[in-house]
């Protein structure tokens, strides 16, 4: 016998989303130029998402890129303070596999 759908299920999804937003999200106001807003709206529609979700994703992506830049800067500073010694990594040369050349 086919499973009948509970008509309340979609409502629970909506209620859960609203609860999540009210607990974990903060509403902010921001100023954005019209050209950029049009691009955000165009991309949001293409990705079938909301303007807010698109902007949140963009902000999170930029924060990840910034963390990567900071980590790379720390690596550069570390190697500048303590450069690799000649032969320091030779033990690993036989372990490398660059695939068929």
trRosetta pair geometry for C-beta under 8 A, 3 or more apart (Angstrom, degrees):
i j d omega theta_ij theta_ji phi_ij phi_ji
5 9 6.4 -89 -179 19 91 137
6 9 4.6 108 77 -34 95 98
7 10 7.7 -44 -179 24 46 97
7 11 7.9 38 135 -5 64 113
8 11 5.1 -62 -163 44 58 118
8 12 6.1 63 141 -29 83 98
9 12 5.7 -52 -150 29 34 111
9 13 6.8 34 154 -18 64 101
10 13 5.6 -53 -156 32 38 115
10 14 6.5 36 150 -17 68 104
11 14 5.7 -54 -151 37 35 111
11 15 6.1 34 152 -19 68 107
12 15 5.6 -54 -143 40 32 111
12 16 6.1 36 155 -23 66 105
13 16 5.7 -53 -146 34 28 111
13 17 6.4 28 155 -17 62 106
14 17 5.8 -55 -150 36 30 111
14 18 6.4 28 154 -16 65 107
15 18 5.8 -56 -148 39 31 110
15 19 6.2 34 153 -21 66 107
16 19 5.7 -54 -146 36 30 112
16 20 6.3 33 153 -21 64 105
17 20 5.7 -52 -148 34 31 113
17 21 6.4 29 154 -17 64 106
18 21 5.7 -54 -147 37 32 111
18 22 6.2 26 157 -16 66 108
19 22 5.9 -58 -145 39 29 106
19 23 6.2 16 160 -10 65 112
20 23 6.2 -66 -145 43 25 102
20 24 5.6 -27 178 26 66 118
20 25 7.4 58 130 -12 68 105
21 24 7.0 -74 -118 56 16 79
21 25 4.5 -34 -156 31 60 133
22 25 7.3 -15 -51 48 13 89
32 36 5.3 -113 176 86 101 117
32 37 5.0 124 110 -64 117 94
32 40 7.5 -8 157 0 155 146
33 36 5.0 83 64 14 82 104
33 37 6.9 -151 95 -9 38 92
34 37 5.5 -57 -145 38 32 114
34 38 6.3 36 157 -22 66 103
35 38 6.0 -55 -154 32 28 111
35 39 6.8 25 150 -15 62 105
36 39 5.6 -54 -152 37 36 112
36 40 6.3 38 151 -20 68 104
37 40 5.6 -51 -145 36 33 112
37 41 6.2 32 155 -17 65 106
38 41 5.8 -55 -146 38 30 111
38 42 6.2 32 154 -21 64 107
39 42 5.7 -53 -145 35 31 112
39 43 6.3 23 158 -12 65 107
40 43 6.1 -60 -147 42 27 105
40 44 6.0 32 154 -24 64 110
40 51 6.0 66 139 -141 113 89
40 54 5.9 148 -168 107 87 138
40 55 6.7 18 -152 -68 134 91
41 44 5.5 -52 -142 35 29 115
41 45 6.4 30 158 -18 63 104
41 51 6.3 -19 -93 -93 67 108
42 45 6.1 -57 -153 35 27 108
42 46 6.4 25 152 -18 63 109
43 46 5.5 -54 -144 38 35 113
43 47 6.1 19 160 -6 68 111
43 54 6.2 129 102 -150 102 143
44 47 6.1 -68 -146 47 26 99
44 49 5.4 -104 -156 77 73 77
44 50 6.3 -22 -167 152 125 14
44 51 5.1 -43 -86 -82 167 52
44 53 7.6 121 -135 63 102 88
44 54 4.4 -98 -91 -31 92 147
45 48 7.3 24 -177 -77 34 41
47 54 6.7 131 58 -95 138 105
49 53 4.4 -111 173 85 114 128
49 54 5.4 138 98 -56 121 85
49 57 7.8 15 140 -5 165 138
50 53 4.5 94 54 8 84 101
50 54 6.8 -145 92 -6 44 86
51 54 5.8 -57 -150 36 29 113
51 55 6.4 24 156 -15 65 108
52 55 5.9 -59 -147 39 29 107
52 56 6.2 32 154 -20 66 106
53 56 5.6 -52 -146 36 32 114
53 57 6.3 32 155 -19 65 105
54 57 5.9 -57 -151 36 29 110
54 58 6.3 28 152 -19 64 107
55 58 5.5 -53 -145 37 33 113
55 59 6.3 35 155 -19 66 105
56 59 5.8 -57 -149 37 29 110
56 60 6.3 27 155 -16 65 107
57 60 5.8 -56 -146 38 30 110
57 61 6.3 32 154 -21 65 106
58 61 5.7 -53 -147 35 30 112
58 62 6.5 28 155 -16 64 105
59 62 5.8 -56 -149 37 31 108
59 63 6.4 33 153 -20 65 105
60 63 5.6 -52 -147 35 33 113
60 64 6.5 35 153 -19 65 102
61 64 5.7 -52 -151 35 32 111
61 65 6.5 33 151 -18 65 104
62 65 5.5 -51 -147 36 36 113
62 66 6.3 39 153 -21 66 103
63 66 5.6 -51 -148 35 32 113
63 67 6.5 35 152 -20 64 102
64 67 5.7 -53 -150 34 33 112
64 68 6.5 34 151 -20 64 105
65 68 5.6 -54 -151 36 33 113
65 69 6.5 36 151 -20 66 103
66 69 5.6 -51 -148 34 34 112
66 70 6.4 34 153 -18 65 104
67 70 5.7 -55 -149 37 32 112
67 71 6.4 33 153 -19 66 105
68 71 5.7 -54 -147 37 32 111
68 72 6.3 32 154 -18 65 106
69 72 5.7 -56 -148 38 30 111
69 73 6.3 33 153 -22 65 105
70 73 5.6 -51 -148 34 32 113
70 74 6.6 34 152 -19 64 102
71 74 5.7 -52 -151 35 33 112
71 75 6.5 35 150 -20 65 103
72 75 5.6 -51 -150 34 35 113
72 76 6.4 36 152 -20 66 103
73 76 5.7 -51 -148 36 33 112
73 77 6.3 33 152 -18 65 106
74 77 5.7 -54 -146 39 32 111
74 78 6.2 36 154 -23 65 107
75 78 5.6 -54 -147 36 30 113
75 79 6.4 22 158 -11 66 106
76 79 6.1 -59 -146 41 28 103
76 80 6.2 31 152 -23 64 108
77 80 5.6 -55 -147 35 30 114
77 81 6.4 27 155 -15 65 105
78 81 5.9 -58 -150 38 30 106
78 82 6.4 -34 169 40 66 96
79 82 6.8 -78 -129 72 28 61
79 83 6.0 59 175 -109 71 49
79 84 6.7 -14 -145 -27 102 83
80 83 7.2 14 -131 -67 19 81
84 88 5.1 -139 -173 42 82 141
84 89 6.9 -27 -163 -12 127 109
85 88 4.3 111 60 -55 80 113
87 90 4.7 -27 -156 -15 65 128
89 92 5.1 -38 177 31 84 116
89 93 7.5 115 126 -48 77 77
90 93 5.5 -21 -162 -16 51 118
92 95 4.9 -61 -162 38 64 119
92 96 6.6 75 144 -39 84 91
93 96 6.2 -46 -161 10 35 113
98 101 7.0 38 101 -71 112 89
